[in-house]
Amino acid sequence: MARTYLEPASELPIYDECDVLVVGGGSAGHSAALAAARAGCEKVILMERYGYFGGDVTGGYVLMIPALSWQNFNCVRGIQEEWFVRLDKNAPDSYISPEREEVGEKDAFKLERWSLIHGCVAPDKNNPYLIRAPYYEPTQLKLEFDAMIQEQPNIKVLLHAWGTRPIMDGNTIKGVVFESKEGRQAIFAKVVIDATGDGDIFSQAGCPWEAGIPRTEDVRENRGGMTALVWRMGGVDFEAFARWAKDNPAEAAAFRQNLNKIAGYLTGFFPAGSNEIVWWNNWLPNRDCSNLDDIRYTEFTVRNSIRKLVEFCRKNMPYGKNAYIYDIAPQLGCRSSRRLVGEHVYTRLDIATGAKFDDVIAWHSVIPMVNDGAPIEIPYRIMLPQKVENLLCPGRHLSADADTISGVTLIPQCVGTGQAAGVAAAVCVKDGTTTHNVDIKKVQKILCTEQDVPLPRQENTDPELVRALEEYKYGTYTETAKKVRAAAGLDW
């Protein structure tokens, strides 16, 4: 039996009270706090365990935001697009991507140029077109994230503060206990948003949840069951290397195989917003980013390989003889651990059938896992826990099954569900309702008319996008979609 320690009972000082408490300042939590404040909450508290916002985006060096467009439609906007509007103004050379005005273009010159950059051209060889998929400098986004929060006087920020457990009154959450340099304290709130990414709060609040991802060695099968520690390498000419790799596919494949052999795990580099710098992503299989042993293994395994990889590149990489270690991400790259089992569990069948939801709060193009990347409807209920009231759970740990979560919890979906959670929390506070009986139509209206979030069947729905989706049958024509439906016994 595991040994235990009985912690003495103690009185905790109440640090503060607020309308909405957001635990975690990653892309979901940062967006939730902004959205709640902009929707009229008088007092929002945003709690973050590090000294900056952004989570994987800024601290984990996930330096590419995929699939912000589909065909010639910019279907992901809101706070997500605001990042790049602000960078255009304040740091215009800090990211690379096809412009919003270029999405869907099929110009041969542009297709050739952007084909060197992963994710910027639709993968269908019969129908290639430009996709908005920005690669950015994380330090510049840190500065923008700070500014966005500081522009909202109704947001109070706690940095280097770690939410440790929920405060419950029956099945209703009332606040959170947190730890900091000031010790253990409590915050009470009308609505709590668990944006920790690992379900640190909901897993202790009595909500149903699942742990872990099925074991597999194939990153294509289950990206979510893998950890990473991302780092950057300078002193290279990425575009020249990419052109060499395109012209010499066999040699390039051998070069990449050597990288994996040297590292001892699957790895590779991508552009990093500057032609002289690349970022190394990696995929360590069958690891859980909430498990201490797996966290330690990931940190040490990747760092132990970095010098060897750089030395190999200096000696063997075309246009890489001056390569050097630029920096290493300050935090672990997390993909999935605990998963909420919410009021709706999102599955591939939802994608394969082009499911429509009355409580839709995001409408995103996703990586082509089932439906050729066509926009899918994301419902409010996948961040709404069962059994617990006044708690919302947007972001990486939202309610999707193990086969689906890897494709629907990338950065845009974390931002989109976070923004919706913030608006929903604000509506609950204003109307005196709970998260389970919130006026979802009011939430949708605020998202659409005040916060620039396109949604289907709303005032700002683009009829041309609907027409295109209907023409393409919402991507349900793919062989993968057919197999998913067949496995479910659906006669389509």
DRENVEX-786070 format. One record per residue (C-alpha): residue number from 1; residue in one letter; z, x, y. Coordinates in nm, 3 decimals, always signed. Layout:
BEGIN
FIPA    nr   rest         Z         X         Y
FIPA   NUM      a         Z         X         Y
...
END
This chain:
BEGIN
FIPA    nr   rest         Z         X         Y
FIPA     1      m    +0.000    +0.000    +0.000
FIPA     2      a    -0.071    +0.115    +0.355
FIPA     3      r    +0.231    +0.228    +0.545
FIPA     4      t    +0.321    +0.026    +0.852
FIPA     5      y    +0.527    +0.064    +1.167
FIPA     6      l    +0.707    -0.229    +1.325
FIPA     7      e    +0.646    -0.208    +1.698
FIPA     8      p    +0.946    -0.313    +1.905
FIPA     9      a    +0.901    -0.622    +2.118
FIPA    10      s    +0.869    -0.544    +2.487
FIPA    11      e    +0.801    -0.714    +2.817
FIPA    12      l    +0.468    -0.625    +2.976
FIPA    13      p    +0.409    -0.636    +3.349
FIPA    14      i    +0.137    -0.879    +3.458
FIPA    15      y    -0.115    -0.666    +3.641
FIPA    16      d    -0.316    -0.954    +3.787
FIPA    17      e    -0.467    -1.299    +3.738
FIPA    18      c    -0.828    -1.405    +3.793
FIPA    19      d    -1.093    -1.667    +3.731
FIPA    20      v    -1.304    -1.454    +3.497
FIPA    21      l    -1.204    -1.135    +3.317
FIPA    22      v    -1.488    -0.924    +3.177
FIPA    23      v    -1.378    -0.667    +2.920
FIPA    24      g    -1.641    -0.393    +2.898
FIPA    25      g    -1.874    -0.276    +3.174
FIPA    26      g    -2.184    -0.200    +2.969
FIPA    27      s    -2.515    -0.373    +3.032
FIPA    28      a    -2.377    -0.709    +2.913
FIPA    29      g    -2.042    -0.687    +3.091
FIPA    30      h    -2.181    -0.546    +3.415
FIPA    31      s    -2.436    -0.830    +3.424
FIPA    32      a    -2.171    -1.090    +3.339
FIPA    33      a    -1.943    -0.982    +3.624
FIPA    34      l    -2.229    -0.981    +3.875
FIPA    35      a    -2.358    -1.319    +3.762
FIPA    36      a    -2.014    -1.480    +3.773
FIPA    37      a    -1.945    -1.344    +4.122
FIPA    38      r    -2.285    -1.450    +4.252
FIPA    39      a    -2.238    -1.796    +4.101
FIPA    40      g    -1.930    -1.849    +4.316
FIPA    41      c    -1.625    -1.726    +4.124
FIPA    42      e    -1.357    -1.639    +4.376
FIPA    43      k    -1.209    -1.358    +4.166
FIPA    44      v    -1.370    -1.162    +3.885
FIPA    45      i    -1.208    -0.861    +3.720
FIPA    46      l    -1.435    -0.611    +3.545
FIPA    47      m    -1.257    -0.375    +3.306
FIPA    48      e    -1.431    -0.061    +3.174
FIPA    49      r    -1.294    +0.211    +2.944
FIPA    50      y    -1.503    +0.487    +3.105
FIPA    51      g    -1.540    +0.584    +3.469
FIPA    52      y    -1.885    +0.431    +3.514
FIPA    53      f    -2.083    +0.121    +3.419
FIPA    54      g    -2.379    +0.081    +3.187
FIPA    55      g    -2.244    +0.170    +2.844
FIPA    56      d    -2.531    +0.279    +2.619
FIPA    57      v    -2.773    +0.258    +2.913
FIPA    58      t    -2.606    +0.527    +3.123
FIPA    59      g    -2.345    +0.689    +2.899
FIPA    60      g    -2.522    +0.661    +2.563
FIPA    61      y    -2.861    +0.770    +2.705
FIPA    62      v    -3.061    +0.477    +2.570
FIPA    63      l    -3.324    +0.575    +2.820
FIPA    64      m    -3.593    +0.313    +2.756
FIPA    65      i    -3.585    -0.063    +2.817
FIPA    66      p    -3.839    -0.224    +2.579
FIPA    67      a    -4.055    -0.534    +2.596
FIPA    68      l    -3.995    -0.670    +2.944
FIPA    69      s    -4.337    -0.836    +2.929
FIPA    70      w    -4.565    -1.014    +2.685
FIPA    71      q    -4.939    -1.018    +2.736
FIPA    72      n    -4.982    -1.053    +3.113
FIPA    73      f    -4.646    -1.226    +3.171
FIPA    74      n    -4.334    -1.063    +3.314
FIPA    75      c    -4.102    -1.284    +3.114
FIPA    76      v    -3.777    -1.084    +3.150
FIPA    77      r    -3.645    -1.080    +3.506
FIPA    78      g    -3.307    -1.163    +3.659
FIPA    79      i    -3.057    -0.878    +3.676
FIPA    80      q    -3.266    -0.676    +3.431
FIPA    81      e    -3.561    -0.651    +3.668
FIPA    82      e    -3.325    -0.603    +3.963
FIPA    83      w    -3.238    -0.259    +3.821
FIPA    84      f    -3.593    -0.141    +3.881
FIPA    85      v    -3.641    -0.320    +4.212
FIPA    86      r    -3.343    -0.122    +4.337
FIPA    87      l    -3.466    +0.204    +4.186
FIPA    88      d    -3.806    +0.148    +4.350
FIPA    89      k    -3.626    +0.135    +4.683
FIPA    90      n    -3.362    +0.405    +4.641
FIPA    91      a    -3.494    +0.645    +4.375
FIPA    92      p    -3.865    +0.573    +4.323
FIPA    93      d    -3.931    +0.880    +4.107
FIPA    94      s    -3.647    +0.808    +3.863
FIPA    95      y    -3.839    +0.604    +3.606
FIPA    96      i    -4.184    +0.571    +3.453
FIPA    97      s    -4.348    +0.250    +3.333
FIPA    98      p    -4.656    +0.036    +3.382
FIPA    99      e    -4.598    -0.164    +3.699
FIPA   100      r    -4.522    -0.535    +3.689
FIPA   101      e    -4.869    -0.597    +3.831
FIPA   102      e    -5.030    -0.400    +3.545
FIPA   103      v    -4.882    -0.579    +3.243
FIPA   104      g    -5.145    -0.715    +3.011
FIPA   105      e    -5.418    -0.487    +3.151
FIPA   106      k    -5.670    -0.344    +2.902
FIPA   107      d    -5.835    -0.080    +3.120
FIPA   108      a    -5.942    +0.204    +2.887
FIPA   109      f    -5.814    +0.480    +3.115
FIPA   110      k    -5.469    +0.320    +3.154
FIPA   111      l    -5.443    +0.242    +2.784
FIPA   112      e    -5.518    +0.604    +2.698
FIPA   113      r    -5.266    +0.736    +2.948
FIPA   114      w    -4.983    +0.498    +2.851
FIPA   115      s    -5.051    +0.526    +2.478
FIPA   116      l    -4.875    +0.864    +2.501
FIPA   117      i    -4.552    +0.682    +2.594
FIPA   118      h    -4.391    +0.489    +2.308
FIPA   119      g    -4.362    +0.116    +2.371
FIPA   120      c    -4.589    +0.096    +2.676
FIPA   121      v    -4.896    -0.032    +2.488
FIPA   122      a    -4.900    -0.328    +2.249
FIPA   123      p    -4.915    -0.190    +1.893
FIPA   124      d    -5.196    -0.423    +1.777
FIPA   125      k    -5.503    -0.198    +1.756
FIPA   126      n    -5.725    -0.504    +1.787
FIPA   127      n    -5.558    -0.621    +2.105
FIPA   128      p    -5.391    -0.335    +2.297
FIPA   129      y    -5.257    -0.405    +2.644
FIPA   130      l    -4.998    -0.259    +2.881
FIPA   131      i    -4.631    -0.351    +2.838
FIPA   132      r    -4.354    -0.302    +3.091
FIPA   133      a    -4.110    -0.064    +2.918
FIPA   134      p    -3.937    +0.162    +3.172
FIPA   135      y    -3.805    +0.509    +3.084
FIPA   136      y    -3.542    +0.603    +3.340
FIPA   137      e    -3.293    +0.862    +3.466
FIPA   138      p    -2.941    +0.741    +3.372
FIPA   139      t    -2.762    +0.910    +3.662
FIPA   140      q    -2.965    +0.711    +3.913
FIPA   141      l    -2.882    +0.387    +3.732
FIPA   142      k    -2.512    +0.477    +3.741
FIPA   143      l    -2.534    +0.488    +4.118
FIPA   144      e    -2.715    +0.154    +4.135
FIPA   145      f    -2.465    -0.010    +3.900
FIPA   146      d    -2.182    +0.108    +4.123
FIPA   147      a    -2.355    -0.025    +4.433
FIPA   148      m    -2.431    -0.365    +4.278
FIPA   149      i    -2.065    -0.417    +4.192
FIPA   150      q    -1.932    -0.288    +4.524
FIPA   151      e    -2.160    -0.528    +4.711
FIPA   152      q    -1.959    -0.817    +4.561
FIPA   153      p    -1.619    -0.843    +4.736
FIPA   154      n    -1.500    -1.096    +4.477
FIPA   155      i    -1.518    -0.839    +4.193
FIPA   156      k    -1.214    -0.622    +4.126
FIPA   157      v    -1.282    -0.316    +3.910
FIPA   158      l    -1.055    -0.141    +3.661
FIPA   159      l    -1.194    +0.192    +3.537
FIPA   160      h    -1.049    +0.400    +3.254
FIPA   161      a    -0.880    +0.083    +3.130
FIPA   162      w    -0.914    -0.027    +2.768
FIPA   163      g    -0.870    -0.391    +2.663
FIPA   164      t    -0.666    -0.378    +2.342
FIPA   165      r    -0.579    -0.734    +2.236
FIPA   166      p    -0.614    -1.096    +2.343
FIPA   167      i    -0.333    -1.311    +2.477
FIPA   168      m    -0.353    -1.642    +2.292
FIPA   169      d    -0.203    -1.987    +2.339
FIPA   170      g    -0.294    -2.160    +2.016
FIPA   171      n    -0.673    -2.143    +1.994
FIPA   172      t    -0.720    -2.079    +2.367
FIPA   173      i    -0.745    -1.731    +2.511
FIPA   174      k    -0.536    -1.682    +2.823
FIPA   175      g    -0.593    -1.316    +2.902
FIPA   176      v    -0.594    -0.964    +2.764
FIPA   177      v    -0.349    -0.679    +2.718
FIPA   178      f    -0.492    -0.347    +2.831
FIPA   179      e    -0.396    +0.022    +2.829
FIPA   180      s    -0.447    +0.274    +3.108
FIPA   181      k    -0.280    +0.574    +3.269
FIPA   182      e    -0.036    +0.319    +3.413
FIPA   183      g    +0.068    +0.211    +3.065
FIPA   184      r    +0.030    -0.124    +2.890
FIPA   185      q    -0.013    -0.430    +3.112
FIPA   186      a    -0.152    -0.784    +3.096
FIPA   187      i    -0.417    -0.977    +3.287
FIPA   188      f    -0.441    -1.357    +3.276
FIPA   189      a    -0.775    -1.535    +3.325
FIPA   190      k    -0.927    -1.880    +3.304
FIPA   191      v    -1.225    -1.742    +3.107
FIPA   192      v    -1.247    -1.411    +2.921
FIPA   193      i    -1.578    -1.242    +2.840
FIPA   194      d    -1.566    -0.997    +2.549
FIPA   195      a    -1.845    -0.754    +2.635
FIPA   196      t    -1.703    -0.462    +2.436
FIPA   197      g    -2.003    -0.448    +2.203
FIPA   198      d    -1.775    -0.412    +1.901
FIPA   199      g    -1.587    -0.740    +1.928
FIPA   200      d    -1.264    -0.565    +2.019
FIPA   201      i    -1.122    -0.888    +2.161
FIPA   202      f    -1.281    -1.165    +1.952
FIPA   203      s    -1.196    -0.986    +1.625
FIPA   204      q    -0.824    -1.031    +1.707
FIPA   205      a    -0.846    -1.378    +1.858
FIPA   206      g    -0.900    -1.581    +1.541
FIPA   207      c    -1.280    -1.606    +1.575
FIPA   208      p    -1.487    -1.584    +1.257
FIPA   209      w    -1.677    -1.254    +1.245
FIPA   210      e    -1.845    -1.021    +1.000
FIPA   211      a    -1.819    -0.644    +0.964
FIPA   212      g    -2.079    -0.389    +0.876
FIPA   213      i    -2.448    -0.384    +0.802
FIPA   214      p    -2.598    -0.359    +0.450
FIPA   215      r    -2.651    +0.002    +0.345
FIPA   216      t    -3.004    +0.141    +0.362
FIPA   217      e    -3.168    +0.476    +0.428
FIPA   218      d    -3.466    +0.316    +0.602
FIPA   219      v    -3.431    +0.291    +0.981
FIPA   220      r    -3.715    +0.040    +0.984
FIPA   221      e    -3.513    -0.190    +0.761
FIPA   222      n    -3.188    -0.178    +0.949
FIPA   223      r    -3.154    +0.010    +1.276
FIPA   224      g    -2.825    -0.167    +1.333
FIPA   225      g    -2.647    +0.014    +1.050
FIPA   226      m    -2.699    +0.354    +1.210
FIPA   227      t    -2.515    +0.554    +1.473
FIPA   228      a    -2.649    +0.816    +1.714
FIPA   229      l    -2.552    +1.079    +1.967
FIPA   230      v    -2.836    +1.120    +2.214
FIPA   231      w    -2.904    +1.441    +2.406
FIPA   232      r    -3.171    +1.581    +2.636
FIPA   233      m    -3.384    +1.894    +2.632
FIPA   234      g    -3.548    +2.046    +2.940
FIPA   235      g    -3.814    +2.310    +2.997
FIPA   236      v    -4.101    +2.126    +2.825
FIPA   237      d    -4.430    +1.961    +2.918
FIPA   238      f    -4.407    +1.627    +2.742
FIPA   239      e    -4.748    +1.488    +2.838
FIPA   240      a    -4.925    +1.805    +2.724
FIPA   241      f    -4.731    +1.796    +2.396
FIPA   242      a    -4.810    +1.426    +2.347
FIPA   243      r    -5.181    +1.492    +2.396
FIPA   244      w    -5.166    +1.781    +2.148
FIPA   245      a    -4.990    +1.555    +1.897
FIPA   246      k    -5.250    +1.283    +1.943
FIPA   247      d    -5.534    +1.531    +1.884
FIPA   248      n    -5.361    +1.703    +1.591
FIPA   249      p    -5.188    +1.427    +1.392
FIPA   250      a    -5.137    +1.626    +1.072
FIPA   251      e    -4.982    +1.922    +1.251
FIPA   252      a    -4.769    +1.689    +1.464
FIPA   253      a    -4.641    +1.510    +1.154
FIPA   254      a    -4.549    +1.843    +0.996
FIPA   255      f    -4.370    +1.947    +1.315
FIPA   256      r    -4.164    +1.625    +1.317
FIPA   257      q    -4.080    +1.664    +0.947
FIPA   258      n    -3.943    +2.009    +1.024
FIPA   259      l    -3.722    +1.861    +1.296
FIPA   260      n    -3.571    +1.617    +1.047
FIPA   261      k    -3.522    +1.895    +0.792
FIPA   262      i    -3.347    +2.122    +1.042
FIPA   263      a    -3.126    +1.843    +1.171
FIPA   264      g    -3.043    +1.699    +0.831
FIPA   265      y    -3.100    +1.347    +0.962
FIPA   266      l    -3.382    +1.144    +1.117
FIPA   267      t    -3.446    +1.251    +1.475
FIPA   268      g    -3.719    +1.282    +1.735
FIPA   269      f    -3.776    +1.309    +2.108
FIPA   270      f    -3.923    +1.075    +2.367
FIPA   271      p    -4.003    +1.094    +2.741
FIPA   272      a    -3.706    +1.077    +2.975
FIPA   273      g    -3.835    +0.966    +3.312
FIPA   274      s    -3.943    +1.322    +3.397
FIPA   275      n    -4.224    +1.516    +3.231
FIPA   276      e    -4.008    +1.830    +3.206
FIPA   277      i    -3.728    +1.658    +3.012
FIPA   278      v    -3.720    +1.473    +2.678
FIPA   279      w    -3.443    +1.274    +2.517
FIPA   280      w    -3.361    +1.313    +2.151
FIPA   281      n    -3.275    +0.994    +1.968
FIPA   282      n    -3.138    +1.000    +1.615
FIPA   283      w    -3.052    +0.764    +1.332
FIPA   284      l    -2.758    +0.845    +1.104
FIPA   285      p    -2.767    +0.584    +0.829
FIPA   286      n    -2.486    +0.371    +0.693
FIPA   287      r    -2.246    +0.437    +0.978
FIPA   288      d    -2.029    +0.195    +1.174
FIPA   289      c    -1.956    +0.274    +1.538
FIPA   290      s    -1.613    +0.110    +1.514
FIPA   291      n    -1.506    +0.331    +1.221
FIPA   292      l    -1.315    +0.648    +1.318
FIPA   293      d    -1.454    +0.856    +1.031
FIPA   294      d    -1.811    +0.754    +1.113
FIPA   295      i    -1.756    +0.823    +1.484
FIPA   296      r    -1.629    +1.175    +1.412
FIPA   297      y    -1.909    +1.240    +1.162
FIPA   298      t    -2.176    +1.136    +1.412
FIPA   299      e    -2.037    +1.341    +1.700
FIPA   300      f    -2.001    +1.662    +1.499
FIPA   301      t    -2.317    +1.627    +1.288
FIPA   302      v    -2.546    +1.586    +1.587
FIPA   303      r    -2.384    +1.849    +1.808
FIPA   304      n    -2.385    +2.099    +1.522
FIPA   305      s    -2.765    +2.065    +1.499
FIPA   306      i    -2.863    +2.081    +1.868
FIPA   307      r    -2.890    +2.458    +1.910
FIPA   308      k    -3.094    +2.489    +1.590
FIPA   309      l    -3.337    +2.220    +1.706
FIPA   310      v    -3.381    +2.377    +2.051
FIPA   311      e    -3.439    +2.721    +1.900
FIPA   312      f    -3.703    +2.580    +1.664
FIPA   313      c    -3.877    +2.410    +1.957
FIPA   314      r    -3.874    +2.730    +2.163
FIPA   315      k    -4.052    +2.911    +1.880
FIPA   316      n    -4.281    +2.640    +1.746
FIPA   317      m    -4.327    +2.344    +1.981
FIPA   318      p    -4.654    +2.341    +2.176
FIPA   319      y    -4.560    +2.348    +2.546
FIPA   320      g    -4.194    +2.398    +2.456
FIPA   321      k    -4.138    +2.775    +2.471
FIPA   322      n    -3.898    +2.737    +2.766
FIPA   323      a    -3.690    +2.462    +2.605
FIPA   324      y    -3.317    +2.449    +2.672
FIPA   325      i    -3.024    +2.208    +2.628
FIPA   326      y    -3.022    +1.986    +2.935
FIPA   327      d    -2.719    +1.773    +2.851
FIPA   328      i    -2.550    +1.565    +2.580
FIPA   329      a    -2.465    +1.197    +2.618
FIPA   330      p    -2.097    +1.153    +2.707
FIPA   331      q    -2.054    +0.864    +2.467
FIPA   332      l    -2.164    +0.771    +2.117
FIPA   333      g    -2.485    +0.575    +2.071
FIPA   334      c    -2.371    +0.245    +1.919
FIPA   335      r    -2.599    +0.001    +1.746
FIPA   336      s    -2.388    -0.247    +1.553
FIPA   337      s    -2.045    -0.293    +1.399
FIPA   338      r    -1.856    -0.623    +1.411
FIPA   339      r    -2.074    -0.932    +1.453
FIPA   340      l    -1.957    -1.264    +1.589
FIPA   341      v    -2.008    -1.569    +1.368
FIPA   342      g    -2.060    -1.811    +1.652
FIPA   343      e    -2.148    -2.176    +1.689
FIPA   344      h    -2.501    -2.073    +1.597
FIPA   345      v    -2.598    -1.771    +1.388
FIPA   346      y    -2.939    -1.646    +1.492
FIPA   347      t    -3.175    -1.560    +1.205
FIPA   348      r    -3.529    -1.446    +1.144
FIPA   349      l    -3.606    -1.802    +1.047
FIPA   350      d    -3.541    -1.904    +1.408
FIPA   351      i    -3.810    -1.656    +1.513
FIPA   352      a    -4.047    -1.743    +1.228
FIPA   353      t    -4.040    -2.112    +1.321
FIPA   354      g    -4.055    -2.066    +1.699
FIPA   355      a    -3.720    -2.245    +1.728
FIPA   356      k    -3.644    -2.430    +2.052
FIPA   357      f    -3.289    -2.479    +2.177
FIPA   358      d    -3.150    -2.731    +2.427
FIPA   359      d    -2.892    -2.469    +2.529
FIPA   360      v    -3.144    -2.186    +2.582
FIPA   361      i    -3.011    -1.926    +2.827
FIPA   362      a    -3.262    -1.642    +2.781
FIPA   363      w    -3.632    -1.628    +2.694
FIPA   364      h    -3.725    -1.278    +2.588
FIPA   365      s    -4.009    -1.092    +2.432
FIPA   366      v    -3.861    -0.888    +2.147
FIPA   367      i    -3.979    -0.593    +1.944
FIPA   368      p    -4.245    -0.714    +1.695
FIPA   369      m    -4.016    -0.767    +1.396
FIPA   370      v    -4.144    -1.113    +1.298
FIPA   371      n    -4.365    -1.276    +1.559
FIPA   372      d    -4.581    -1.004    +1.721
FIPA   373      g    -4.328    -0.976    +2.002
FIPA   374      a    -4.379    -1.325    +2.146
FIPA   375      p    -4.089    -1.450    +2.363
FIPA   376      i    -3.808    -1.620    +2.171
FIPA   377      e    -3.547    -1.867    +2.292
FIPA   378      i    -3.189    -1.737    +2.285
FIPA   379      p    -2.925    -2.013    +2.280
FIPA   380      y    -2.586    -2.018    +2.452
FIPA   381      r    -2.418    -2.088    +2.116
FIPA   382      i    -2.481    -1.736    +1.981
FIPA   383      m    -2.222    -1.598    +2.223
FIPA   384      l    -1.985    -1.895    +2.182
FIPA   385      p    -1.717    -1.831    +1.918
FIPA   386      q    -1.600    -2.086    +1.668
FIPA   387      k    -1.238    -2.200    +1.685
FIPA   388      v    -1.146    -2.018    +2.008
FIPA   389      e    -1.173    -2.169    +2.355
FIPA   390      n    -1.259    -2.005    +2.689
FIPA   391      l    -1.396    -1.688    +2.531
FIPA   392      l    -1.762    -1.581    +2.554
FIPA   393      c    -1.911    -1.287    +2.364
FIPA   394      p    -2.248    -1.166    +2.498
FIPA   395      g    -2.418    -0.839    +2.413
FIPA   396      r    -2.453    -0.618    +2.110
FIPA   397      h    -2.204    -0.809    +1.892
FIPA   398      l    -2.348    -1.158    +1.946
FIPA   399      s    -2.391    -1.405    +1.661
FIPA   400      a    -2.690    -1.305    +1.448
FIPA   401      d    -2.715    -1.225    +1.081
FIPA   402      a    -2.744    -0.871    +0.947
FIPA   403      d    -3.122    -0.894    +0.905
FIPA   404      t    -3.182    -1.008    +1.262
FIPA   405      i    -2.925    -0.854    +1.492
FIPA   406      s    -3.108    -0.520    +1.528
FIPA   407      g    -3.402    -0.689    +1.696
FIPA   408      v    -3.220    -0.926    +1.929
FIPA   409      t    -2.949    -0.700    +2.073
FIPA   410      l    -3.151    -0.443    +2.260
FIPA   411      i    -3.077    -0.378    +2.626
FIPA   412      p    -3.273    -0.677    +2.769
FIPA   413      q    -3.090    -0.921    +2.542
FIPA   414      c    -2.754    -0.763    +2.631
FIPA   415      v    -2.835    -0.806    +3.001
FIPA   416      g    -2.972    -1.157    +2.955
FIPA   417      t    -2.682    -1.290    +2.749
FIPA   418      g    -2.436    -1.115    +2.980
FIPA   419      q    -2.589    -1.277    +3.287
FIPA   420      a    -2.580    -1.617    +3.120
FIPA   421      a    -2.217    -1.568    +3.012
FIPA   422      g    -2.119    -1.488    +3.369
FIPA   423      v    -2.287    -1.800    +3.505
FIPA   424      a    -2.138    -2.016    +3.229
FIPA   425      a    -1.790    -1.879    +3.301
FIPA   426      a    -1.833    -1.956    +3.671
FIPA   427      v    -1.942    -2.313    +3.595
FIPA   428      c    -1.641    -2.362    +3.366
FIPA   429      v    -1.403    -2.245    +3.640
FIPA   430      k    -1.566    -2.456    +3.912
FIPA   431      d    -1.583    -2.772    +3.700
FIPA   432      g    -1.249    -2.728    +3.525
FIPA   433      t    -1.417    -2.744    +3.185
FIPA   434      t    -1.399    -2.519    +2.879
FIPA   435      t    -1.659    -2.291    +2.729
FIPA   436      h    -1.731    -2.542    +2.454
FIPA   437      n    -1.799    -2.836    +2.689
FIPA   438      v    -1.956    -2.649    +2.979
FIPA   439      d    -2.238    -2.830    +3.159
FIPA   440      i    -2.521    -2.625    +3.009
FIPA   441      k    -2.783    -2.791    +3.228
FIPA   442      k    -2.597    -2.669    +3.535
FIPA   443      v    -2.583    -2.319    +3.384
FIPA   444      q    -2.958    -2.326    +3.322
FIPA   445      k    -3.029    -2.452    +3.673
FIPA   446      i    -2.827    -2.172    +3.835
FIPA   447      l    -2.994    -1.911    +3.617
FIPA   448      c    -3.341    -2.041    +3.702
FIPA   449      t    -3.316    -2.135    +4.067
FIPA   450      e    -3.057    -1.889    +4.197
FIPA   451      q    -3.071    -1.585    +3.967
FIPA   452      d    -3.445    -1.552    +3.887
FIPA   453      v    -3.415    -1.602    +3.511
FIPA   454      p    -3.725    -1.770    +3.362
FIPA   455      l    -3.638    -2.035    +3.103
FIPA   456      p    -3.851    -2.285    +2.911
FIPA   457      r    -3.857    -2.650    +3.013
FIPA   458      q    -3.702    -2.574    +3.352
FIPA   459      e    -3.813    -2.587    +3.716
FIPA   460      n    -3.937    -2.229    +3.711
FIPA   461      t    -4.117    -2.247    +3.375
FIPA   462      d    -4.458    -2.082    +3.398
FIPA   463      p    -4.704    -2.334    +3.248
FIPA   464      e    -4.952    -2.055    +3.176
FIPA   465      l    -4.694    -1.872    +2.965
FIPA   466      v    -4.625    -2.192    +2.772
FIPA   467      r    -4.998    -2.243    +2.722
FIPA   468      a    -5.039    -1.887    +2.592
FIPA   469      l    -4.742    -1.922    +2.357
FIPA   470      e    -4.877    -2.248    +2.219
FIPA   471      e    -5.220    -2.089    +2.172
FIPA   472      y    -5.056    -1.805    +1.978
FIPA   473      k    -4.828    -2.051    +1.794
FIPA   474      y    -4.523    -1.862    +1.922
FIPA   475      g    -4.616    -1.574    +1.692
FIPA   476      t    -4.548    -1.782    +1.381
FIPA   477      y    -4.887    -1.692    +1.235
FIPA   478      t    -4.785    -1.342    +1.121
FIPA   479      e    -4.756    -1.251    +0.754
FIPA   480      t    -4.392    -1.161    +0.810
FIPA   481      a    -4.320    -1.504    +0.958
FIPA   482      k    -4.495    -1.670    +0.664
FIPA   483      k    -4.280    -1.474    +0.418
FIPA   484      v    -3.959    -1.565    +0.605
FIPA   485      r    -4.051    -1.934    +0.596
FIPA   486      a    -4.152    -1.916    +0.231
FIPA   487      a    -3.822    -1.754    +0.138
FIPA   488      a    -3.647    -2.047    +0.310
FIPA   489      g    -3.854    -2.297    +0.112
FIPA   490      l    -4.037    -2.427    +0.418
FIPA   491      d    -4.380    -2.581    +0.367
FIPA   492      w    -4.549    -2.492    +0.697
END
